[in-house]
Amino acid sequence: MEIEFAPHVDEIKRALDNEIDDNSIIDDLKKLLDYRVPIDEAKRSLIKKYGGTEKSIIRKLSDIESGDRNIEVTAQILEITKRTINIKGSEKTIFAGIISDETAARSFTAWDDFGLNVGDVIRATHAYVRSWQDMPEINLGNRSEVTKLDISISHNHENKIKKLSEIIGGEVNIHTEFRILEIEAREITTKDGIKKILTGFVADKDTKIPLTSWVVLPELAAGNVVDVTNTYIRSFRGIPTLNISENSKVTKLNKNIEYKEPENIPIGELIKRDGAFDVTIEGALLSIRPGSGLVFRCPECSRVIQKSMCRVHGNVEEIPDMRIKAVIDDGTGALMLVLDAELTQRVCGLTIGEAQKIAEASMSQKTVEEEVSRKMFGKILSARGNMSKGDFGVILVAKDVWEPTLKLNERASELLGKIAG
């Protein structure tokens, strides 16, 4: 047998109940590969041709990766919710939740009704893995088979308490502690009618993040310090938000957690995170990026537009605006800093009206961008806001900005101290 085909032939034969000659399998496999059929697809085609069933690959939840297919997992249902989604104009009922084995907890989506309930221990075969908010998620489709098992599963991985700075979007079954800084009840409209939820902000000693609770609990009151298990994280615009569901456990603690208002975070440390809420950075503006200065927006969607033409809403009556997009660097790293019109005026001294006059006099918006660059290039700024990562890189959208008052010689001494360790 040719060595390069040996593992593939073995895999195909394991899926067959009948004996097929090795050379016949190799010949058929070569034919498909000659037509540039991917090797995995070629193996599936031959298994089907020979009347076999492709056997699933056993995986632990800690080992699954986005793109895995035809895997087998054994896990317990920790949470499950029935949802209705719209696919190409048609409504479809799916079941989403959290499953856990001895190694990890992961989110899952079942695209058919397998009769799953909280507490069920299942063996799922022919499952596949997709990425959901940059985390692997188990998917059960029409080829999947689910068997309920009469066994128990130990969830040793649940016990570790995570700091809020350690959690990332897409994580599930999280155990954490925090103080509730602000919280309020609000009503939202769902497919099942009006639902009351709680939203606010929570913090531990050094990190603050948004909170959404899908249940109203007396323990969730401003000022309380609570321990929460089986909570999960969803990201919105790159910012991780802590979610509490009906399956979470919330316990009021008789302890104190004092949140310290954010000090300057080194940019090099900040950009290692997936996102960050309400953080402060300080650095020098090394580049004023194209698109800074005077811009015009669509009144419907607020997109930046050219010549009154929005790619979504067509010809519109444009609204003038100002912004700065700049690369800010503190010596440990760099990111894109975005300032709105109010903050741009504060640090640059240009109003929207003044910017329009400059553009009209020169018959070019580019002149405003050049004026902003002249005023701002090399300036040292402190900025406070939310950091996110996306297709356009690492961006901090500022909600406040100011010029630090630290004197130059003090700044130099501070920098030398950091370099010296």
Buried (B, 14 or more C-beta within 10 A) or exposed (E): EEEEBEEBBEBBBEBBEEEBEBEEBBEBBEEBBEEEBEEEEBBBBBBEEBEBEBBBBEBEBEEBEEEBBBBBBBBBBBBBEEEEEEEEEEEEEBBBBBBBBBBBBBBBBBBBEBEBEEEBBBBBBBBBBBEBBEBBBBBBEEEBEBEBEEEEBEBEBBEEEBEBBEBBBBBBBBBBBBBBBBBEEEEEEEEEEEBEBBBBBBBBEEBBBBBBBBBEBEBBEEEBBBBBBBBBBBBEEBBBBBBBBEBBBBEBBEEEBEBEEBEBBBBBEBBEBBBBBBBBBBBBBEBBBEEBBBBBBBEEEEEEBEEEEBEEEEEBEBEBBBBBBBBBBBEBBBBBBBBBBEBBBBBBEBEBEBBBEBBEEEEEBEBBBBBBBEBBEEBBBBBBBBBBBEEEEBBBBBBEBBEEEEEEEEEEEEEEEEEEE
